[in-house]
Amino acid sequence: MSKARATTRSRHVRGSHWIDTRFWTVGASYMHRLVRTPEGWRVSAISIHRLYEEGDRAVLAAAADRVEAAAK
């Protein structure tokens, strides 16, 4: 039996990421691919279509560094 699948989109998403006074904001739409499992619908893939960016994208790497340091 094949699994049920679906596709959905989140439009006009604005995500802001801050570390201290540094920020990165991205405006985008997301495409989500879903698969139905015995536990319910689950996301199997996400793709982003960036519409605009503001600030410093390096904030993402700084956040990853903080997570890694906290895990030690």
FITORSE-641207 format. One line per field, with one value per residue (C-alpha): residue number from 0; residue in one letter; x, y, z. Coordinates in pm, 1 decimal. Layout:
BEGIN
kevo = (NUM | ...) $
vovo = (a | ...) $
u = (X | ...) $
v = (Y | ...) $
w = (Z | ...) $
//
This chain:
BEGIN
kevo = (0 | 1 | 2 | 3 | 4 | 5 | 6 | 7 | 8 | 9 | 10 | 11 | 12 | 13 | 14 | 15 | 16 | 17 | 18 | 19 | 20 | 21 | 22 | 23 | 24 | 25 | 26 | 27 | 28 | 29 | 30 | 31 | 32 | 33 | 34 | 35 | 36 | 37 | 38 | 39 | 40 | 41 | 42 | 43 | 44 | 45 | 46 | 47 | 48 | 49 | 50 | 51 | 52 | 53 | 54 | 55 | 56 | 57 | 58 | 59 | 60 | 61 | 62 | 63 | 64 | 65 | 66 | 67 | 68 | 69 | 70 | 71) $
vovo = (m | s | k | a | r | a | t | t | r | s | r | h | v | r | g | s | h | w | i | d | t | r | f | w | t | v | g | a | s | y | m | h | r | l | v | r | t | p | e | g | w | r | v | s | a | i | s | i | h | r | l | y | e | e | g | d | r | a | v | l | a | a | a | a | d | r | v | e | a | a | a | k) $
u = (0.0 | 143.8 | 154.0 | -71.4 | 121.8 | 35.0 | 195.2 | 117.4 | 261.0 | 320.0 | 307.1 | 437.5 | 647.7 | 873.8 | 1130.2 | 1354.4 | 1657.2 | 1837.2 | 2157.6 | 2221.5 | 2191.4 | 2266.7 | 1977.0 | 1886.4 | 1534.4 | 1411.7 | 1085.1 | 988.5 | 735.7 | 782.9 | 675.0 | 609.1 | 588.6 | 389.7 | 345.6 | 76.4 | 207.0 | 24.5 | 98.1 | -53.2 | 79.1 | 454.9 | 676.2 | 907.2 | 1071.0 | 1071.3 | 1195.0 | 1222.0 | 1177.7 | 1343.2 | 1176.7 | 1407.4 | 1669.4 | 1774.7 | 2064.5 | 2348.5 | 2301.0 | 2604.9 | 2365.6 | 2267.4 | 2625.3 | 2662.1 | 2346.3 | 2477.7 | 2805.6 | 2613.2 | 2414.7 | 2731.5 | 2906.2 | 2606.6 | 2602.6 | 2957.8) $
v = (0.0 | 341.0 | 622.1 | 924.8 | 1238.2 | 1608.2 | 1942.6 | 2272.2 | 2621.6 | 2886.9 | 3224.7 | 3559.1 | 3430.8 | 3681.0 | 3528.6 | 3744.3 | 3597.1 | 3798.7 | 3757.2 | 4055.6 | 4354.5 | 4156.2 | 4031.8 | 3859.4 | 3879.4 | 3678.6 | 3711.3 | 3397.0 | 3137.8 | 2772.4 | 2458.4 | 2162.7 | 1803.4 | 1582.7 | 1209.6 | 1038.2 | 792.5 | 582.7 | 868.5 | 1131.1 | 1374.4 | 1439.7 | 1682.2 | 1494.5 | 1796.8 | 2176.4 | 2418.8 | 2795.7 | 3065.2 | 3377.9 | 3704.3 | 3937.8 | 3948.5 | 4217.7 | 4223.6 | 3978.5 | 3616.2 | 3522.9 | 3535.1 | 3178.0 | 3052.7 | 3239.2 | 3069.1 | 2726.1 | 2800.8 | 2886.9 | 2562.5 | 2359.4 | 2532.1 | 2473.6 | 2102.1 | 2051.4) $
w = (0.0 | -93.7 | 158.2 | 119.6 | 27.5 | 13.4 | -62.4 | 107.2 | 105.9 | 372.3 | 201.8 | 319.7 | 608.1 | 784.9 | 1019.1 | 1239.0 | 1412.3 | 1682.6 | 1881.6 | 2106.6 | 1869.3 | 1550.8 | 1340.9 | 1017.6 | 877.0 | 581.9 | 392.7 | 208.3 | 112.1 | 205.6 | 23.0 | 254.4 | 136.5 | 372.4 | 414.5 | 617.9 | 876.5 | 1137.5 | 1382.1 | 1147.4 | 886.5 | 896.7 | 704.6 | 468.3 | 299.5 | 311.1 | 47.9 | 79.7 | -182.2 | -40.9 | -133.1 | 59.3 | 335.6 | 579.6 | 824.2 | 879.7 | 771.6 | 986.3 | 1284.9 | 1190.7 | 1224.4 | 1554.6 | 1683.7 | 1579.1 | 1759.4 | 2078.0 | 2059.8 | 2008.3 | 2301.1 | 2529.2 | 2440.1 | 2566.3) $
//
